Amino acid sequence: MSTTDRSDRRDRRETRIEADPALPTILITREFDAPAARVFRAYTDPDLVVRWLGPRRLTMRIEVYEARTGGSYRYTHREDDGTEYGFRGVFHEVRRDERIVQTFSYDGFPDGVSLETTLFEDLGGRTRVTTTSLMASVEARDSMIRSGMGRGVREGHERLDELLGGGPSGNPDHEPRRKA
């Protein structure tokens, strides 16, 4: 493998987070070295979601996670000191291996509901995941960015990469463990 090949592969595996100054959106793009069906499953199977979503320092408890059109979700991330962050939403459309449209709300800012569309693009053994989050205003978007969401998204994507590749987070084809 040449230096250029290694550099291209590293660039594909970096999470890009973009905010258009004129629009209340956040665009998140990341490629994974796994087929779309495996990546989609990691986004929709609660036993896998709990193993990768969010920052490494937090544990996750899922109360409900019905990844189907019309389903809902609610989960909590917890700090070691007991501080909890709750999230909830509704799955408006779940199209197997292709697309998820859902709302997203943080309990600490209950009026700040965003609409998220996640696309899974098959790249022949790899998958590009693109998530577009639409918020009510540029101010709400900027507040979310200032909250540190970028770090959580990047760490979650690193954990997902490990899960898909059988690294430290395990292999998605083995029996999952839920965090308490």
N, C-alpha and C positions, 0 to 999 in steps of 0.2 A: 504494500500500500504506500503510495507516495505521500509526501507532506501535504499536498493539495487535497488528496482524498480524505486524510484525517481532519484537515481544517474544515472541509465541506460537511463532513459528518458531524463535527462538533457544532457548527453553525446551525444545522438542522435541528439539533437537540437542545438548542437554547430557546427559552421561552421569551417571545417578543410581546411586550405590552405597549400598546400605542393609544394615545388619546388625541383625537383631532381637536385643535383649539376652538373650532367653531361649532362642534357637535357634542351633545351630551352622551358620548359613547366611549367605550373601552373595547379595543380589539386585542384579543389574546390569541397568539398562534404558536403552535409547537408541533414538531414531528416526533413520532415514536417508531422504533424499529420493531413493529408488530403489525399483523393484519388488522384491518378495520373491525372485524368481528370481535377480536380479543380486546381491542381498545374500547369499543362500544360496551362490551360486557363489563369492563372495569368501571365504566361510568354509570352503569345501571344495576349492577348486582350489589345490594347493600353489604354483603359479606366482603366484597372487594373494595367498595367505596371507603369503608371504615379503615382500610389499611393504607390509603394513600392521600385522601383529601385533607388538605390543610398543612399547617406548619408542623415540623417534627416535634417541637416541644409540647404540643398539645395532644391530649387524648380525645377520642371522639366517641360519643354515644348517639346511636340512631334510635329515635323513637318510632318513626315511620319512614319508609322509603319505598313508595310504589311507583317505580319508573315505568309508567304506561300512560297513554293518552288519558287525561282526566284524573290521574293519580296525584298524590301529594307527598311532601317530605317534611320532616322536621328532625334536626339533629343539633347536638350541643358539642362545642369544643371546650375543653377544660384545662386550665393551668394547674400546675402542681400545688399552688396556694389555694385552690378551690374556686377561683374566679371562672365563671362560665360565660360563654358567648353562644347565644341561640340563633339558629337560622331556620327559615321555613320557606315553602313555596308550593306551587302547583305545576305539574307537568301538563302543558297544553297540547303538545304533540311529541310523540316518541315514535320515530320511524327507524326500525331495526337497522343497525350498522350504517345509518346515514345522517340522522338529524334528531336533535332534542331541542324543544322550545319550552322554556319554563320561566316562572317568575322567581325572584330571589329577594328575600327580605331578611335583614338583621334585626333581632329583637331590640337592640340598643338604638335603632333608628327606624321605628315601625312604619313611618310614613314614607320611607325611602325605598319603595318597591322598584326593582329593575326587571326588564324583560331580557332574557338571555336566549340566544340561538347558538347552538353548538353543532357544527358540521364535521363529519368524519369523511375525509377524502382518501380513498384507496390509492396508494402510490405503488402498487405491486409488491406487497410484502411489508411495506411501511404505511403509516397513516399520518396525514396532516390533520390536526384538530384545530379548528378555528372557532372561537367563541366571540360573539359580539354582544355586549351588554349595553342596553339603552336605558338611560336614567331620565328622570323628570327635568333635570337642568344641568348645565355645565357645572354649577356650584356643587350639586349633589355628586356628580362624577368626580370633581376635584377632591371633595371630602372623602370619598371612597379611596381614592389614590393615596391621600395623606394618611389614611388609617393604617397603612402598611400592607394592604392587600397584595401588592406585588410580591413581597417576600413570601407570603403564604402560598400564592399561586405557584411561584417558582419552586419552592420546597415541595409542594404537592406534586408538581410535575416530575421532579427528581425522584420522589417516592414511587410514582406511577411507573416511571422508566425502570426502576429497580424491580417492581412487582412484575412487570411484563417480561423482564429479562431474567427473572429468578434471582435477582441480587438480594441485598440485605432485607428487603421487605417481603421476600418470598416469591413463590411462583403462583400465579392465579389458578393453576390447575390442581394445586394442593389444597387441603382443607384449610379454610381461613380461620382466623382468630379475631374476635371482636374485642375492642378495647372497652374497658369498663369506666 
